[in-house]
């Protein structure tokens, strides 16, 4: 599971960096600040904690993201 997390995070960072280089910093900022980042995290939560925990965290994630922006 740890290896999956490490690969997932590093591949996301690499993809966002490449998008920033190709399309500019505005696109990279949009990718890193939107809910697209949360998807892989919820998948890992579902695998570790179970489906009901993942559903509950996915429902509350937008409130947390929008409260910070």
C-alpha positions in Angstrom: 0.0 0.0 0.0 2.8 2.4 0.8 4.4 1.8 -2.6 1.0 2.6 -4.3 0.8 5.8 -2.3 4.3 6.9 -3.3 3.8 6.1 -6.9 0.4 7.8 -7.0 1.7 11.0 -5.4 4.8 11.2 -7.4 3.0 10.6 -10.7 0.5 13.4 -9.9 3.2 15.8 -9.1 5.0 15.0 -12.3 1.9 15.3 -14.4 1.1 18.7 -12.8 4.6 19.9 -13.4 4.6 18.9 -17.0 1.2 20.5 -17.5 2.6 23.7 -16.0 5.5 23.6 -18.4 3.4 23.0 -21.4 0.4 25.1 -20.7 1.6 27.7 -18.2 1.3 28.3 -14.5 -2.4 29.1 -14.6 -3.2 25.6 -15.8 -0.9 24.0 -13.2 -2.5 26.1 -10.4 -5.9 25.1 -11.6 -5.0 21.4 -11.6 -3.4 21.4 -8.2 -6.2 23.4 -6.5 -9.3 21.6 -7.8 -11.0 18.5 -6.6 -9.1 16.4 -9.2 -6.4 16.0 -6.6 -8.8 14.4 -4.1 -9.8 11.5 -6.4 -6.7 9.4 -5.8 -6.7 10.2 -2.1 -10.3 8.9 -1.8 -9.3 5.7 -3.6 -6.6 5.1 -1.1 -8.9 5.8 1.8 -11.4 3.3 0.3 -8.8 0.6 0.1 -7.5 1.3 3.6 -10.6 2.3 5.7 -13.5 0.8 3.8 -16.2 2.1 1.4 -18.3 3.8 4.0 -15.4 5.9 5.3 -14.4 6.8 1.7 -18.0 7.9 0.9 -18.2 10.0 4.0 -14.9 11.7 3.3 -15.8 12.2 -0.4 -19.0 13.9 0.6 -17.3 16.4 2.9 -14.2 17.0 0.8 -15.7 19.9 -1.3 -16.6 21.8 1.9 -13.0 21.5 3.0 -11.5 22.5 -0.3 -13.8 25.5 -0.8 -13.3 26.7 2.7 -9.6 27.1 2.0 -10.0 28.9 -1.3 
